[in-house]
Amino acid sequence: MDPFLKEAERWLRQAEYDLRAAEWNQQGGFHAQATFFAQQSAAKSLRSFLFLNKEDARETRSVVELLDRVITYEEEFRDFVGSSRSLDIYYKTSRFPDAIPGGIPAEIISQKESVEAIRQAADIIAIVEKKRKAYLPESL
C-alpha cells in the first residue's frame, strides 16, 4: 500500500478515537478536555486528508492552517474556515491555567462550547470520511 494512504488511514483512525474521547469527556462534564480532544480530532482528520493528497502536514497543529492547505484540494472545507478559529483557541486555553486570566479552563469552558467544538470536529471528519472513499480501495 502507498505510504501516504497508509498514513492517511492511521491519522483518521486516531481522529475518530479523539472524537470519541471528546464526547466522553463532554458527557462527564469535562468540557475543557472535550474541547481539546475536539480540536485534536479536527486537526488529525485534516492531516489525514492531506496525506490522501500525498502531502505531509505533521509540522502544524493549527486547524486554520490545515484548512488553508486542504481547501486547495477540496472547496467543501471552506465552510469551516471562520468557525475553526475557536478550535485552535482551545488547543492551549483548554489545558493551561495561565491561558485564562483569573480562572482555570475546567471552570471557564462551558458545555455549550464543548458541544459546538465536538459538532465542528464531527462535521470535518464526516467530510474526510466521504472524500477518502474516492482515494482508497474497498478492501481497506
N, C-alpha and C positions, 0 to 999 in steps of 0.2 A: 504494500500500500504506500502511496505517496506520503512522505513525511509531513507535509503541510496538512493533508487531510487527516492524518492520524492525530496531529496536534489539535486540529480544529475539534475533533471528537472529544479529546481529553479536556480541553478548556470548556466546552459546552456541558459536558457531564458535571464538572465541578461547579459551573454556574448554576446548574439545576439543584445541586446539593446546597449551595449557598442560599438560593431562593427558599428552599425548604427550611433552612436554619433561620432565615429572616421571618418566615411565617410562624415558626415555632416560638421564637423569641417574642414576636408581637402578641401571640396568643397568651403568653405567660406574663405579659405586661412589661417586658424588657424592650422598650421602644427605641432606645438609643442603639442597642445591639442590633435590633431589627433593621434600622436604617443603614447601619454599617454593612450588614450582610446583603441588603438590597443593592447598595452601591457596588459591592464586590461582584454580585451576580450579574448586574448590568455590564460592568466592565469586562468580566470574563467572557460573557456571551458575545460582546462586540469583538473582543480579541479572536474568538473562535471564528467569527465571520471573516475577519481579516486573514486568518490562516487559510480559510477556504479559498481566498483570492491570492494565495501564495505570498502573503505579506506578514512579516513577523512584527508584532506590536507589543512585545513584552516590556519595552522601555518606559511605557506610560501607564499610569493608573487612573487617569482622568477620563471620565465618561464623555465629557465635552470634546476633548482631543480625539478620542477614539471615534466619536460620531463624525467629526470633521473628516476623518480618513475613510470611514465606512460609506459616507454619502457619495464619495467618488465612484463607488460601485453600485450603490442602491439608494435611490432617492427616497424610498419609503421611510427611511430612518430620519429624514429631515424633520418630521413631526415632533421628534424628541429633543431637538436642539435647545429650545428655550427652557423646558421643564427639567432637563437633565442637570442643569446647574445646581439644583438642590441636592441631587445625588452626590455630586462632587463635594459639596459643603459637608455632607455627613461623613466623608472619608476621615476627616480629623475631628470635627465637632462632636461626633458620636462617641469618641473614645477618650479624649483628653480633657481633664478639668480646666486647664488653662485656656482652652479654646472657647469657653463660655464665661465671660466675666461675671463673677458673683454667684456662680452656680456650678452644677455638675451636669453632664449630659443625661445621666439617669433620671434626674429630676426636672429637666427642662424640655427634652424632646418628647413630644406628645404622641398619643395614639393616632391622632389624625395624620401626623407627619409620617409615622411608620406605615400606616395603611397606604398612603399615597406613594411612598417610596417603593413599597412592595408591588403596587399596581404598575408603576413605571417599569420596574425590572422585569416583571412578568410579561408585559407587553413587548419589551425588547426581545426577550427570549423567544416569545411566540413568533416574531418575525424571523429571527435567526433560524429557528426550527423549520419554518416554512421554506426558507431560502436554501437551507442545507440540502434538502431533498434533490435539488437541481444539480448539486455537486457530487453527491455520494452515491455509490452503487447500493442497490436494495439489500445486498447481503449484510450490510453493517447493522 
